[in-house]
Amino acid sequence: MSESVRVRAPGKVNLYLGVGELQPNGYHELATAFQALSLYEDVTATAARDFQITVEGDVDVSGVPLDETNLAMQAALAIADAGQLYGDGVHLHIRKGVPVAGGMGGGSADAAATLVACDALWGTELGPARLHAIAASLGADVPFALHGGAAVGTGRGDELSAALTKGRFDWVLVTRPDGLSTAAVYRGLDELRTRHRADLPIVPVRPRVDVEILHALRSGDPRRLAEALQNDLQAAALSAKPALAETIEDGLHAGALAGIVSGSGPTIALLCEDADDAASVAATLTADDHTAIVAHGPVAGARIIS
């Protein structure tokens, strides 16, 4: 048993997000294609008498909860329960590099990193399948942060199958200080679909990822991927925050191949031709008073680094 374990896990971008028809239980089935990005959360788990969290970061962390509403705390408690470690505690120190409440899975990355860190700290040796099951119980994006790379997710997004991918894709992420409520964005999508149902194709209960996304990933061609990007939540996010559409336009004018709302927003993900173009787009947007971050993918999932 170690005294301290540090684990790094990545944020993500949804290359494709298909949202199924609203079901009677109030949920939607999803079909998504994830790519893990080089924006990271570092979680250091240290043996302690109780459970506690501290947070710092390169991004604004003022809205990060420090109690059991934090997914990382829930992950630590889940590992303790699975290992029947009722007398053990942990101090989780989180260093955040993924924008908070930006639709990029930072909280899910914290949870995935905590699962790996606490499993190693306490020597529970739960194994990949058990860790995946616990990750899925915590949230739809947590299993992907655990595995990283590129993957297709179905169900709630937590039933994963790896997606073959070639080469590297370069992104510019444009963040905003004001967030968007995920629940409100989903409600907005349902309202838009109800209002325009006569003009829209039938929405399936179980959507499927467009095969062109998978072809684009296998080809390693950013232009092909740019043409295939899709997010069913984007219309609702743009309706709630029209300035996001202007951000996408600014990114395209600066030289990006395509722009998309990341998850439920409000972060905008701009796909670029290569690393040099991403640096140029970020510089142009920064000069125009946007907050722009350069990243690339795919990268590995949660892993022990010390």
Contacts in CASP RR format, 6 or more apart in sequence:
PFRMAT RR
TARGET T0000
AUTHOR 0000-0000-0000
METHOD contacts of the structure
MODEL  1
MSESVRVRAPGKVNLYLGVGELQPNGYHELATAFQALSLYEDVTATAARD
FQITVEGDVDVSGVPLDETNLAMQAALAIADAGQLYGDGVHLHIRKGVPV
AGGMGGGSADAAATLVACDALWGTELGPARLHAIAASLGADVPFALHGGA
AVGTGRGDELSAALTKGRFDWVLVTRPDGLSTAAVYRGLDELRTRHRADL
PIVPVRPRVDVEILHALRSGDPRRLAEALQNDLQAAALSAKPALAETIED
GLHAGALAGIVSGSGPTIALLCEDADDAASVAATLTADDHTAIVAHGPVA
GARIIS
1 47 0 8 1.000
1 121 0 8 1.000
1 122 0 8 1.000
1 123 0 8 1.000
2 120 0 8 1.000
2 121 0 8 1.000
3 46 0 8 1.000
3 47 0 8 1.000
4 44 0 8 1.000
4 45 0 8 1.000
4 46 0 8 1.000
4 47 0 8 1.000
4 121 0 8 1.000
5 44 0 8 1.000
5 45 0 8 1.000
5 117 0 8 1.000
5 118 0 8 1.000
5 120 0 8 1.000
5 121 0 8 1.000
5 304 0 8 1.000
5 306 0 8 1.000
6 42 0 8 1.000
6 43 0 8 1.000
6 44 0 8 1.000
6 45 0 8 1.000
6 117 0 8 1.000
6 304 0 8 1.000
6 305 0 8 1.000
6 306 0 8 1.000
7 42 0 8 1.000
7 43 0 8 1.000
7 44 0 8 1.000
7 45 0 8 1.000
7 113 0 8 1.000
7 114 0 8 1.000
7 116 0 8 1.000
7 117 0 8 1.000
7 120 0 8 1.000
7 302 0 8 1.000
7 303 0 8 1.000
7 304 0 8 1.000
7 305 0 8 1.000
8 40 0 8 1.000
8 41 0 8 1.000
8 42 0 8 1.000
8 43 0 8 1.000
8 113 0 8 1.000
8 302 0 8 1.000
8 303 0 8 1.000
8 305 0 8 1.000
9 40 0 8 1.000
9 41 0 8 1.000
9 43 0 8 1.000
9 109 0 8 1.000
9 110 0 8 1.000
9 112 0 8 1.000
9 113 0 8 1.000
9 116 0 8 1.000
9 145 0 8 1.000
9 146 0 8 1.000
9 301 0 8 1.000
9 302 0 8 1.000
9 303 0 8 1.000
10 36 0 8 1.000
10 37 0 8 1.000
10 38 0 8 1.000
10 39 0 8 1.000
10 40 0 8 1.000
10 41 0 8 1.000
10 98 0 8 1.000
10 109 0 8 1.000
10 145 0 8 1.000
10 148 0 8 1.000
10 299 0 8 1.000
10 300 0 8 1.000
10 301 0 8 1.000
11 36 0 8 1.000
11 37 0 8 1.000
11 39 0 8 1.000
11 40 0 8 1.000
11 41 0 8 1.000
11 98 0 8 1.000
11 104 0 8 1.000
11 105 0 8 1.000
11 106 0 8 1.000
11 108 0 8 1.000
11 109 0 8 1.000
11 145 0 8 1.000
12 34 0 8 1.000
12 35 0 8 1.000
12 36 0 8 1.000
12 37 0 8 1.000
12 104 0 8 1.000
12 105 0 8 1.000
12 108 0 8 1.000
12 109 0 8 1.000
12 141 0 8 1.000
12 144 0 8 1.000
12 145 0 8 1.000
12 148 0 8 1.000
13 34 0 8 1.000
13 35 0 8 1.000
13 37 0 8 1.000
13 104 0 8 1.000
13 171 0 8 1.000
13 173 0 8 1.000
13 260 0 8 1.000
13 262 0 8 1.000
13 263 0 8 1.000
13 269 0 8 1.000
14 32 0 8 1.000
14 33 0 8 1.000
14 34 0 8 1.000
14 231 0 8 1.000
14 260 0 8 1.000
14 262 0 8 1.000
14 263 0 8 1.000
15 33 0 8 1.000
15 34 0 8 1.000
15 35 0 8 1.000
15 150 0 8 1.000
15 213 0 8 1.000
15 217 0 8 1.000
15 225 0 8 1.000
15 228 0 8 1.000
15 229 0 8 1.000
15 260 0 8 1.000
16 31 0 8 1.000
16 32 0 8 1.000
16 33 0 8 1.000
16 209 0 8 1.000
16 210 0 8 1.000
16 213 0 8 1.000
16 228 0 8 1.000
16 229 0 8 1.000
16 230 0 8 1.000
16 231 0 8 1.000
17 30 0 8 1.000
17 31 0 8 1.000
17 32 0 8 1.000
17 230 0 8 1.000
17 231 0 8 1.000
17 232 0 8 1.000
17 233 0 8 1.000
17 263 0 8 1.000
18 30 0 8 1.000
18 31 0 8 1.000
18 32 0 8 1.000
18 207 0 8 1.000
18 209 0 8 1.000
18 230 0 8 1.000
18 231 0 8 1.000
18 232 0 8 1.000
19 28 0 8 1.000
19 30 0 8 1.000
19 186 0 8 1.000
19 189 0 8 1.000
19 207 0 8 1.000
19 232 0 8 1.000
19 233 0 8 1.000
20 28 0 8 1.000
20 29 0 8 1.000
20 30 0 8 1.000
20 31 0 8 1.000
20 203 0 8 1.000
20 204 0 8 1.000
20 205 0 8 1.000
20 206 0 8 1.000
20 207 0 8 1.000
20 232 0 8 1.000
21 28 0 8 1.000
21 193 0 8 1.000
21 203 0 8 1.000
21 204 0 8 1.000
21 205 0 8 1.000
22 28 0 8 1.000
22 190 0 8 1.000
22 193 0 8 1.000
23 29 0 8 1.000
23 205 0 8 1.000
27 156 0 8 1.000
28 186 0 8 1.000
29 154 0 8 1.000
29 155 0 8 1.000
29 156 0 8 1.000
29 205 0 8 1.000
29 206 0 8 1.000
29 207 0 8 1.000
30 140 0 8 1.000
30 153 0 8 1.000
30 154 0 8 1.000
30 155 0 8 1.000
30 156 0 8 1.000
30 157 0 8 1.000
30 207 0 8 1.000
31 152 0 8 1.000
31 153 0 8 1.000
31 154 0 8 1.000
31 155 0 8 1.000
31 157 0 8 1.000
31 206 0 8 1.000
31 207 0 8 1.000
31 208 0 8 1.000
31 209 0 8 1.000
32 152 0 8 1.000
32 153 0 8 1.000
32 154 0 8 1.000
32 157 0 8 1.000
32 209 0 8 1.000
33 150 0 8 1.000
33 151 0 8 1.000
33 152 0 8 1.000
33 153 0 8 1.000
33 163 0 8 1.000
33 209 0 8 1.000
33 213 0 8 1.000
33 214 0 8 1.000
33 217 0 8 1.000
34 141 0 8 1.000
34 144 0 8 1.000
34 148 0 8 1.000
34 149 0 8 1.000
34 150 0 8 1.000
34 151 0 8 1.000
34 152 0 8 1.000
34 153 0 8 1.000
35 149 0 8 1.000
35 150 0 8 1.000
35 165 0 8 1.000
35 169 0 8 1.000
35 217 0 8 1.000
35 297 0 8 1.000
35 298 0 8 1.000
36 144 0 8 1.000
36 145 0 8 1.000
36 148 0 8 1.000
36 149 0 8 1.000
36 150 0 8 1.000
36 297 0 8 1.000
36 298 0 8 1.000
36 299 0 8 1.000
36 300 0 8 1.000
36 301 0 8 1.000
37 104 0 8 1.000
37 171 0 8 1.000
37 173 0 8 1.000
37 295 0 8 1.000
37 296 0 8 1.000
37 297 0 8 1.000
37 298 0 8 1.000
37 299 0 8 1.000
38 295 0 8 1.000
38 296 0 8 1.000
38 297 0 8 1.000
38 299 0 8 1.000
39 97 0 8 1.000
39 98 0 8 1.000
39 99 0 8 1.000
39 104 0 8 1.000
39 173 0 8 1.000
39 293 0 8 1.000
39 295 0 8 1.000
40 97 0 8 1.000
40 98 0 8 1.000
40 109 0 8 1.000
41 94 0 8 1.000
41 95 0 8 1.000
41 96 0 8 1.000
41 97 0 8 1.000
41 98 0 8 1.000
41 106 0 8 1.000
41 107 0 8 1.000
41 109 0 8 1.000
41 110 0 8 1.000
41 113 0 8 1.000
42 94 0 8 1.000
42 95 0 8 1.000
42 113 0 8 1.000
42 305 0 8 1.000
43 72 0 8 1.000
43 92 0 8 1.000
43 93 0 8 1.000
43 94 0 8 1.000
43 95 0 8 1.000
43 110 0 8 1.000
43 113 0 8 1.000
43 114 0 8 1.000
43 117 0 8 1.000
44 92 0 8 1.000
44 93 0 8 1.000
44 95 0 8 1.000
44 117 0 8 1.000
45 76 0 8 1.000
45 90 0 8 1.000
45 91 0 8 1.000
45 92 0 8 1.000
45 114 0 8 1.000
45 117 0 8 1.000
45 118 0 8 1.000
45 120 0 8 1.000
45 121 0 8 1.000
46 90 0 8 1.000
46 91 0 8 1.000
46 93 0 8 1.000
46 121 0 8 1.000
47 88 0 8 1.000
47 89 0 8 1.000
47 90 0 8 1.000
47 91 0 8 1.000
47 121 0 8 1.000
48 89 0 8 1.000
48 90 0 8 1.000
48 91 0 8 1.000
49 89 0 8 1.000
50 89 0 8 1.000
51 73 0 8 1.000
51 76 0 8 1.000
51 77 0 8 1.000
51 89 0 8 1.000
51 90 0 8 1.000
51 92 0 8 1.000
52 66 0 8 1.000
52 90 0 8 1.000
52 91 0 8 1.000
52 92 0 8 1.000
53 66 0 8 1.000
53 67 0 8 1.000
53 70 0 8 1.000
53 72 0 8 1.000
53 73 0 8 1.000
53 91 0 8 1.000
53 92 0 8 1.000
53 93 0 8 1.000
53 94 0 8 1.000
54 66 0 8 1.000
54 91 0 8 1.000
54 92 0 8 1.000
54 93 0 8 1.000
54 94 0 8 1.000
55 61 0 8 1.000
55 64 0 8 1.000
55 66 0 8 1.000
55 93 0 8 1.000
55 94 0 8 1.000
55 95 0 8 1.000
55 96 0 8 1.000
56 93 0 8 1.000
56 94 0 8 1.000
56 95 0 8 1.000
56 96 0 8 1.000
57 95 0 8 1.000
57 96 0 8 1.000
57 97 0 8 1.000
58 96 0 8 1.000
58 97 0 8 1.000
59 96 0 8 1.000
59 97 0 8 1.000
59 98 0 8 1.000
59 99 0 8 1.000
59 100 0 8 1.000
59 175 0 8 1.000
60 100 0 8 1.000
60 177 0 8 1.000
61 96 0 8 1.000
61 100 0 8 1.000
63 100 0 8 1.000
63 101 0 8 1.000
64 70 0 8 1.000
64 94 0 8 1.000
64 96 0 8 1.000
64 100 0 8 1.000
67 73 0 8 1.000
68 74 0 8 1.000
68 77 0 8 1.000
70 107 0 8 1.000
70 110 0 8 1.000
71 107 0 8 1.000
71 108 0 8 1.000
71 110 0 8 1.000
71 111 0 8 1.000
71 114 0 8 1.000
71 138 0 8 1.000
71 139 0 8 1.000
71 142 0 8 1.000
72 92 0 8 1.000
72 94 0 8 1.000
72 107 0 8 1.000
72 110 0 8 1.000
72 111 0 8 1.000
72 113 0 8 1.000
72 114 0 8 1.000
73 92 0 8 1.000
73 114 0 8 1.000
74 111 0 8 1.000
74 138 0 8 1.000
75 110 0 8 1.000
75 111 0 8 1.000
75 112 0 8 1.000
75 114 0 8 1.000
75 115 0 8 1.000
75 118 0 8 1.000
75 134 0 8 1.000
75 135 0 8 1.000
75 138 0 8 1.000
75 142 0 8 1.000
76 89 0 8 1.000
76 90 0 8 1.000
76 92 0 8 1.000
76 114 0 8 1.000
76 118 0 8 1.000
78 115 0 8 1.000
78 134 0 8 1.000
78 137 0 8 1.000
78 138 0 8 1.000
79 85 0 8 1.000
79 114 0 8 1.000
79 115 0 8 1.000
79 118 0 8 1.000
79 119 0 8 1.000
79 122 0 8 1.000
79 124 0 8 1.000
79 126 0 8 1.000
79 134 0 8 1.000
80 86 0 8 1.000
80 88 0 8 1.000
80 89 0 8 1.000
80 90 0 8 1.000
80 118 0 8 1.000
80 122 0 8 1.000
82 124 0 8 1.000
82 126 0 8 1.000
82 130 0 8 1.000
82 134 0 8 1.000
83 122 0 8 1.000
83 124 0 8 1.000
83 126 0 8 1.000
85 122 0 8 1.000
85 124 0 8 1.000
88 122 0 8 1.000
90 118 0 8 1.000
90 121 0 8 1.000
92 114 0 8 1.000
92 117 0 8 1.000
94 110 0 8 1.000
96 106 0 8 1.000
96 110 0 8 1.000
97 106 0 8 1.000
98 104 0 8 1.000
98 105 0 8 1.000
98 106 0 8 1.000
98 107 0 8 1.000
98 109 0 8 1.000
99 106 0 8 1.000
99 173 0 8 1.000
99 175 0 8 1.000
99 267 0 8 1.000
99 293 0 8 1.000
100 106 0 8 1.000
101 179 0 8 1.000
101 180 0 8 1.000
102 175 0 8 1.000
102 176 0 8 1.000
102 179 0 8 1.000
102 180 0 8 1.000
102 262 0 8 1.000
102 265 0 8 1.000
102 266 0 8 1.000
102 267 0 8 1.000
103 182 0 8 1.000
103 262 0 8 1.000
103 263 0 8 1.000
103 264 0 8 1.000
103 265 0 8 1.000
103 266 0 8 1.000
103 267 0 8 1.000
104 173 0 8 1.000
104 262 0 8 1.000
104 263 0 8 1.000
104 267 0 8 1.000
105 141 0 8 1.000
105 145 0 8 1.000
106 145 0 8 1.000
108 138 0 8 1.000
108 139 0 8 1.000
108 140 0 8 1.000
108 141 0 8 1.000
108 142 0 8 1.000
108 144 0 8 1.000
108 145 0 8 1.000
109 145 0 8 1.000
109 302 0 8 1.000
111 135 0 8 1.000
111 138 0 8 1.000
111 139 0 8 1.000
111 142 0 8 1.000
111 145 0 8 1.000
112 135 0 8 1.000
112 142 0 8 1.000
112 143 0 8 1.000
112 145 0 8 1.000
112 146 0 8 1.000
112 301 0 8 1.000
112 302 0 8 1.000
113 145 0 8 1.000
113 302 0 8 1.000
115 131 0 8 1.000
115 134 0 8 1.000
115 135 0 8 1.000
115 142 0 8 1.000
115 146 0 8 1.000
115 302 0 8 1.000
116 131 0 8 1.000
116 146 0 8 1.000
116 302 0 8 1.000
116 303 0 8 1.000
116 304 0 8 1.000
117 304 0 8 1.000
118 124 0 8 1.000
119 125 0 8 1.000
119 126 0 8 1.000
119 127 0 8 1.000
119 131 0 8 1.000
120 304 0 8 1.000
126 134 0 8 1.000
131 146 0 8 1.000
132 143 0 8 1.000
132 146 0 8 1.000
132 147 0 8 1.000
135 142 0 8 1.000
135 143 0 8 1.000
135 145 0 8 1.000
135 146 0 8 1.000
135 158 0 8 1.000
136 142 0 8 1.000
136 143 0 8 1.000
136 158 0 8 1.000
139 156 0 8 1.000
139 158 0 8 1.000
140 156 0 8 1.000
140 157 0 8 1.000
140 158 0 8 1.000
141 157 0 8 1.000
141 158 0 8 1.000
142 158 0 8 1.000
143 158 0 8 1.000
143 160 0 8 1.000
144 151 0 8 1.000
144 153 0 8 1.000
144 157 0 8 1.000
144 158 0 8 1.000
144 160 0 8 1.000
145 301 0 8 1.000
145 302 0 8 1.000
146 301 0 8 1.000
146 302 0 8 1.000
147 160 0 8 1.000
147 162 0 8 1.000
147 301 0 8 1.000
148 298 0 8 1.000
148 299 0 8 1.000
148 300 0 8 1.000
148 301 0 8 1.000
148 302 0 8 1.000
149 162 0 8 1.000
149 165 0 8 1.000
149 297 0 8 1.000
149 298 0 8 1.000
149 299 0 8 1.000
149 300 0 8 1.000
149 301 0 8 1.000
150 162 0 8 1.000
150 163 0 8 1.000
150 164 0 8 1.000
150 165 0 8 1.000
150 217 0 8 1.000
150 298 0 8 1.000
151 160 0 8 1.000
151 161 0 8 1.000
151 162 0 8 1.000
151 163 0 8 1.000
152 160 0 8 1.000
152 161 0 8 1.000
152 163 0 8 1.000
152 209 0 8 1.000
152 214 0 8 1.000
153 159 0 8 1.000
153 160 0 8 1.000
153 161 0 8 1.000
153 209 0 8 1.000
154 206 0 8 1.000
155 206 0 8 1.000
163 214 0 8 1.000
163 217 0 8 1.000
164 214 0 8 1.000
164 217 0 8 1.000
164 218 0 8 1.000
165 217 0 8 1.000
165 218 0 8 1.000
165 220 0 8 1.000
165 298 0 8 1.000
166 217 0 8 1.000
166 218 0 8 1.000
166 219 0 8 1.000
166 220 0 8 1.000
167 220 0 8 1.000
168 275 0 8 1.000
168 296 0 8 1.000
168 297 0 8 1.000
168 298 0 8 1.000
169 220 0 8 1.000
169 222 0 8 1.000
169 225 0 8 1.000
169 271 0 8 1.000
169 296 0 8 1.000
169 297 0 8 1.000
169 298 0 8 1.000
170 222 0 8 1.000
170 271 0 8 1.000
170 272 0 8 1.000
170 273 0 8 1.000
170 274 0 8 1.000
170 275 0 8 1.000
170 277 0 8 1.000
170 278 0 8 1.000
170 294 0 8 1.000
170 295 0 8 1.000
170 296 0 8 1.000
170 297 0 8 1.000
171 269 0 8 1.000
171 270 0 8 1.000
171 271 0 8 1.000
171 272 0 8 1.000
171 278 0 8 1.000
171 294 0 8 1.000
171 295 0 8 1.000
171 296 0 8 1.000
171 297 0 8 1.000
172 251 0 8 1.000
172 256 0 8 1.000
172 269 0 8 1.000
172 270 0 8 1.000
172 272 0 8 1.000
172 278 0 8 1.000
172 281 0 8 1.000
172 282 0 8 1.000
172 285 0 8 1.000
172 292 0 8 1.000
172 293 0 8 1.000
172 294 0 8 1.000
172 295 0 8 1.000
173 262 0 8 1.000
173 267 0 8 1.000
173 268 0 8 1.000
173 269 0 8 1.000
173 270 0 8 1.000
173 292 0 8 1.000
173 293 0 8 1.000
173 294 0 8 1.000
173 295 0 8 1.000
174 247 0 8 1.000
174 251 0 8 1.000
174 267 0 8 1.000
174 268 0 8 1.000
174 270 0 8 1.000
174 285 0 8 1.000
174 290 0 8 1.000
174 291 0 8 1.000
174 292 0 8 1.000
174 293 0 8 1.000
175 266 0 8 1.000
175 267 0 8 1.000
175 291 0 8 1.000
175 293 0 8 1.000
176 241 0 8 1.000
176 244 0 8 1.000
176 266 0 8 1.000
176 267 0 8 1.000
176 291 0 8 1.000
178 241 0 8 1.000
178 266 0 8 1.000
179 265 0 8 1.000
179 266 0 8 1.000
180 237 0 8 1.000
180 240 0 8 1.000
180 241 0 8 1.000
180 264 0 8 1.000
180 265 0 8 1.000
180 266 0 8 1.000
181 264 0 8 1.000
182 264 0 8 1.000
184 240 0 8 1.000
185 233 0 8 1.000
185 236 0 8 1.000
185 237 0 8 1.000
185 240 0 8 1.000
185 264 0 8 1.000
185 265 0 8 1.000
186 233 0 8 1.000
186 236 0 8 1.000
186 264 0 8 1.000
187 236 0 8 1.000
188 236 0 8 1.000
188 239 0 8 1.000
188 240 0 8 1.000
189 232 0 8 1.000
189 233 0 8 1.000
189 235 0 8 1.000
189 236 0 8 1.000
191 236 0 8 1.000
192 235 0 8 1.000
192 236 0 8 1.000
192 239 0 8 1.000
193 200 0 8 1.000
193 203 0 8 1.000
207 232 0 8 1.000
210 228 0 8 1.000
210 230 0 8 1.000
212 224 0 8 1.000
212 227 0 8 1.000
212 228 0 8 1.000
213 225 0 8 1.000
213 228 0 8 1.000
213 229 0 8 1.000
213 230 0 8 1.000
215 224 0 8 1.000
215 228 0 8 1.000
216 224 0 8 1.000
216 225 0 8 1.000
216 227 0 8 1.000
216 228 0 8 1.000
217 225 0 8 1.000
222 257 0 8 1.000
222 271 0 8 1.000
222 272 0 8 1.000
222 273 0 8 1.000
222 274 0 8 1.000
223 257 0 8 1.000
223 273 0 8 1.000
225 271 0 8 1.000
226 257 0 8 1.000
226 258 0 8 1.000
226 259 0 8 1.000
226 271 0 8 1.000
227 258 0 8 1.000
229 258 0 8 1.000
229 259 0 8 1.000
229 260 0 8 1.000
229 271 0 8 1.000
230 260 0 8 1.000
231 260 0 8 1.000
231 261 0 8 1.000
231 263 0 8 1.000
233 261 0 8 1.000
233 263 0 8 1.000
233 264 0 8 1.000
233 265 0 8 1.000
234 260 0 8 1.000
234 261 0 8 1.000
237 244 0 8 1.000
237 261 0 8 1.000
237 264 0 8 1.000
237 265 0 8 1.000
237 266 0 8 1.000
238 244 0 8 1.000
238 245 0 8 1.000
238 261 0 8 1.000
241 266 0 8 1.000
244 261 0 8 1.000
244 265 0 8 1.000
244 266 0 8 1.000
244 268 0 8 1.000
247 268 0 8 1.000
247 290 0 8 1.000
248 259 0 8 1.000
248 260 0 8 1.000
248 268 0 8 1.000
248 270 0 8 1.000
250 285 0 8 1.000
250 288 0 8 1.000
250 290 0 8 1.000
251 259 0 8 1.000
251 268 0 8 1.000
251 270 0 8 1.000
251 281 0 8 1.000
251 284 0 8 1.000
251 285 0 8 1.000
252 258 0 8 1.000
252 259 0 8 1.000
252 270 0 8 1.000
254 280 0 8 1.000
254 281 0 8 1.000
254 284 0 8 1.000
254 285 0 8 1.000
255 272 0 8 1.000
255 277 0 8 1.000
255 280 0 8 1.000
255 281 0 8 1.000
255 284 0 8 1.000
256 270 0 8 1.000
256 271 0 8 1.000
256 272 0 8 1.000
256 277 0 8 1.000
256 281 0 8 1.000
257 270 0 8 1.000
257 271 0 8 1.000
257 272 0 8 1.000
257 273 0 8 1.000
258 270 0 8 1.000
258 271 0 8 1.000
259 268 0 8 1.000
259 269 0 8 1.000
259 270 0 8 1.000
259 271 0 8 1.000
260 268 0 8 1.000
260 269 0 8 1.000
260 271 0 8 1.000
261 267 0 8 1.000
261 268 0 8 1.000
261 269 0 8 1.000
262 268 0 8 1.000
262 269 0 8 1.000
270 281 0 8 1.000
272 278 0 8 1.000
272 281 0 8 1.000
275 294 0 8 1.000
275 296 0 8 1.000
278 294 0 8 1.000
278 296 0 8 1.000
279 294 0 8 1.000
281 292 0 8 1.000
282 292 0 8 1.000
282 293 0 8 1.000
282 294 0 8 1.000
285 292 0 8 1.000
286 292 0 8 1.000
END
